[in-house]
Amino acid sequence: MRDVVRQLAALGALESEGTLDEQKLERFEQLLGEVSPPLTDEEARILVPLFGPDNAFGLGWTLLHLIETAPGWPLWDALGDPSNEWIRRLRKRLENAGIRPPE
C-alpha cells in the first residue's frame, strides 16, 4: 500500500462541511491529489470508510471516483454499510450499470 493512502487513512473519515476543520480539509485535498490511479483493491478498501456525511466541498466525489479505479471493482465486501450515503451512492451507480452483487 502506498504511503499517501496510509496518510489519508490516518486522517480518518471526512466530517460534514459545517464542521470540517480547514487544515484537515486542505490536507485531505492535497493527499487525494497525490494519489495516482488506479488504486489497488486493498487501497480502495482502506479508503471506503473515509466517506463523510456529505460532499465535503467536492472531496466525496473525488474519493468516489478514485475508489472506482480499483481493478477488482466492485468490491462488494467494502460496500456493506447502507447507513452511509456514499456507500448507497456507489451501490446505486453499480445497479444503474447493471452490476449486481453476487448471490
C-alpha positions as CSV (number, residue, x, y, z in Angstrom):
1,M,0.0,0.0,0.0
2,R,1.3,3.4,-0.9
3,D,2.3,5.8,1.9
4,V,-0.1,8.5,0.6
5,V,-3.1,6.1,1.1
6,R,-1.8,5.4,4.7
7,Q,-1.7,9.1,5.4
8,L,-5.3,9.5,4.1
9,A,-6.5,6.7,6.3
10,A,-4.7,8.2,9.3
11,L,-6.8,11.4,8.8
12,G,-10.0,9.4,9.4
13,A,-13.4,10.0,7.9
14,L,-14.4,13.3,6.5
15,E,-16.6,15.4,8.7
16,S,-19.6,17.4,7.4
17,E,-18.9,20.7,5.5
18,G,-20.2,22.6,8.6
19,T,-17.7,21.0,11.0
20,L,-14.7,20.1,8.8
21,D,-11.5,21.7,10.1
22,E,-9.8,23.8,7.4
23,Q,-6.4,22.2,8.0
24,K,-7.9,18.7,7.6
25,L,-9.8,19.8,4.5
26,E,-6.6,21.1,2.9
27,R,-4.5,18.1,3.9
28,F,-7.2,15.7,2.6
29,E,-7.4,17.6,-0.7
30,Q,-3.6,17.6,-1.0
31,L,-3.2,13.9,-0.3
32,L,-6.1,13.0,-2.7
33,G,-4.3,15.0,-5.4
34,E,-1.1,12.9,-4.8
35,V,-2.8,9.6,-5.4
36,S,-2.2,8.3,-8.9
37,P,-5.0,6.0,-10.1
38,P,-5.6,3.2,-10.2
39,L,-5.9,2.2,-6.6
40,T,-5.2,-1.4,-5.6
41,D,-8.1,-3.3,-4.2
42,E,-6.6,-3.1,-0.8
43,E,-6.2,0.7,-1.0
44,A,-9.8,1.1,-2.2
45,R,-11.0,-1.0,0.8
46,I,-8.9,1.3,3.1
47,L,-10.4,4.5,1.6
48,V,-14.1,3.5,1.5
49,P,-14.6,4.2,5.3
50,L,-13.3,7.8,4.8
51,F,-16.6,9.0,3.3
52,G,-18.3,11.5,5.5
53,P,-22.0,12.5,5.8
54,D,-21.9,15.0,2.9
55,N,-19.9,16.1,-0.2
56,A,-17.1,17.8,1.9
57,F,-16.7,20.5,-0.7
58,G,-16.3,18.0,-3.5
59,L,-13.8,15.7,-1.8
60,G,-16.5,13.0,-1.5
61,W,-16.8,12.8,-5.3
62,T,-13.0,12.8,-5.7
63,L,-12.8,9.9,-3.3
64,L,-15.6,8.0,-5.0
65,H,-14.1,8.3,-8.5
66,L,-10.7,7.2,-7.1
67,I,-12.1,4.2,-5.4
68,E,-13.9,3.1,-8.6
69,T,-10.4,2.8,-10.3
70,A,-9.6,-0.4,-8.3
71,P,-9.0,-3.3,-10.7
72,G,-11.3,-5.6,-8.8
73,W,-14.1,-3.1,-8.6
74,P,-16.8,-3.6,-7.4
75,L,-15.5,-4.7,-4.0
76,W,-18.8,-5.8,-2.5
77,D,-17.2,-6.6,0.8
78,A,-16.4,-2.9,1.2
79,L,-19.9,-1.8,0.4
80,G,-21.8,-3.2,3.3
81,D,-22.7,-0.1,5.3
82,P,-26.1,1.0,4.0
83,S,-26.3,3.8,6.5
84,N,-23.6,5.8,4.6
85,E,-24.9,7.9,1.8
86,W,-21.8,7.4,-0.2
87,I,-22.0,3.6,0.0
88,R,-25.6,3.8,-1.2
89,R,-24.4,6.0,-4.0
90,L,-21.7,3.6,-5.1
91,R,-24.2,0.7,-5.0
92,K,-26.7,2.7,-7.0
93,R,-24.1,3.5,-9.6
94,L,-23.3,-0.2,-9.9
95,E,-27.0,-1.0,-10.1
96,N,-27.5,1.6,-12.8
97,A,-24.7,0.0,-14.8
98,G,-26.5,-3.4,-14.5
99,I,-23.9,-4.8,-12.0
100,R,-25.5,-6.7,-9.1
101,P,-23.9,-8.2,-6.0
102,P,-23.1,-11.9,-6.2
103,E,-25.7,-14.2,-4.8
